[in-house]
């Protein structure tokens, strides 16, 4: 089963509580997509406290079996949500691959192909990636790096 990280980036600086509410709203929208598991990304806390885990602000872990229809729906939900909340962007990350979606991103077969490429298993080490620059489509995609974050294993709707 595949999974990726999703990061909500508000257009302006907002308090952490607002970012958390925005992220929870997107999680609710994504949970309406059949077959997806959505949970807040978590990492160990640095401070001493009751909880050994802390939510990564604005970050979700989305997992499931991704059909073409599911990938298109994820793109539709992300674009609609970015437009609705006027977010700067919503970034989908898997390993060192990243796809940035905004409210103006065009939902078409090329975007679905980019989502599919993001969710595809990485190429074997013996088959290095081409030396060409990052793929772009109307500013909708770019490469980046992100340390992998664990999922809390919460089931959809739970």
C-alpha positions in Angstrom: 0.0 0.0 0.0 1.4 3.4 -1.0 1.4 6.6 1.1 2.5 10.1 0.6 2.8 13.3 2.7 0.5 16.3 2.1 1.4 19.7 3.4 -1.0 22.7 3.6 0.8 26.0 3.1 -1.4 29.1 3.9 -1.0 32.1 1.7 -0.3 34.4 4.7 1.2 33.8 8.1 -1.5 32.4 10.4 -1.4 31.0 13.9 -0.6 27.4 14.4 -4.2 26.7 15.6 -5.5 28.0 12.3 -3.1 25.9 10.2 -4.2 22.9 12.3 -7.9 23.6 11.6 -7.2 24.1 7.8 -5.3 20.8 7.8 -8.1 19.0 9.6 -10.6 20.4 7.1 -8.5 19.0 4.2 -8.2 15.7 6.0 -12.0 15.5 6.3 -12.4 16.3 2.6 -9.9 13.5 1.7 -11.6 11.0 4.0 -14.6 11.3 1.7 -12.6 9.6 -1.0 -13.2 5.9 -0.9 -10.1 3.8 -0.1 -8.0 6.5 1.4 -6.5 6.5 4.9 -5.7 10.0 6.2 -3.9 10.8 9.4 -1.9 13.7 10.8 1.9 13.2 10.3 3.6 12.7 13.6 7.1 12.9 14.9 8.7 12.4 18.3 8.6 15.5 20.6 11.8 17.1 21.7 10.2 18.4 25.0 9.2 16.3 28.0 5.5 15.8 28.2 2.7 13.2 28.4 2.6 12.6 24.7 5.6 11.0 23.0 4.3 12.2 19.6 3.5 15.7 18.2 1.6 16.6 15.1 3.7 18.0 12.3 1.9 21.3 11.7 0.0 21.3 8.4 1.1 17.8 7.4 -1.0 14.7 6.7 -0.1 11.2 5.7 -2.4 9.8 3.0 -2.3 6.1 2.2 -4.3 3.6 0.2 -4.5 1.8 -3.1 -4.4 4.5 -5.7 -6.4 3.8 -8.9 -6.5 6.4 -11.7 -9.9 7.5 -10.5 -8.5 7.9 -6.9 -5.5 9.9 -8.1 -7.8 12.3 -10.1 -10.1 12.7 -7.1 -7.1 13.5 -4.8 -6.1 16.2 -7.3 -9.6 17.6 -7.6 -10.0 17.7 -3.8 -6.6 19.4 -3.3 -7.2 22.0 -6.0 -10.7 22.8 -4.7 -9.5 23.0 -1.2 -6.5 25.3 -2.1 -8.9 27.5 -4.0 -11.5 27.6 -1.2 -9.1 28.5 1.6 -6.9 30.7 -0.6 -3.9 28.6 0.3 -0.5 29.4 -1.2 -0.2 25.8 -2.1 -0.8 22.2 -1.1 2.2 20.0 -1.6 2.2 16.3 -2.1 5.5 14.6 -1.2 6.8 11.1 -1.5 10.5 10.5 -0.7 12.4 13.1 -2.7 9.6 13.7 -5.2 7.1 16.6 -4.8 4.0 17.9 -6.6 2.7 21.4 -5.7 -0.9 22.2 -6.3 -2.6 25.5 -6.1 -6.2 26.7 -6.6 -5.3 27.6 -10.1 -3.7 24.3 -11.1 -5.4 22.8 -14.1 -6.9 19.4 -13.5 -6.2 17.3 -16.6 -4.6 14.1 -17.7 -1.1 15.5 -17.3 -1.7 16.4 -13.7 -3.1 12.9 -13.0 0.0 11.5 -14.7 2.1 13.6 -12.3 0.2 12.3 -9.3 0.7 8.8 -10.6 4.4 9.4 -11.1 4.6 10.7 -7.5 2.9 7.6 -6.1 4.9 5.2 -8.3 7.6 3.2 -6.7 11.1 4.7 -7.0 13.3 3.5 -9.8 15.8 0.7 -8.8 19.3 1.9 -7.8 20.8 0.3 -11.0 18.5 2.5 -13.2 19.4 6.1 -12.3 17.0 8.9 -13.0 17.6 11.1 -16.1 19.9 14.0 -15.7 17.3 16.5 -17.0 15.8 19.1 -14.7 12.6 18.7 -12.7 9.4 18.2 -14.7 7.0 21.1 -14.7 3.5 21.7 -16.0 2.2 25.2 -15.6 4.2 25.5 -12.4 2.2 22.6 -10.9 5.2 20.3 -10.2 8.6 20.7 -8.8 11.2 18.6 -7.0 12.2 18.9 -3.4 13.4 16.8 -0.5 11.6 15.9 2.7 12.6 13.5 5.5 10.0 10.7 5.6 7.4 11.0 8.3 5.6 8.1 9.9 1.9 7.6 9.9 -0.1 7.2 13.1 -2.0 4.3 11.5 -5.4 5.9 12.1 -8.1 4.5 9.9 -10.2 6.8 7.6 -13.0 8.5 9.4 -11.4 7.7 12.8 
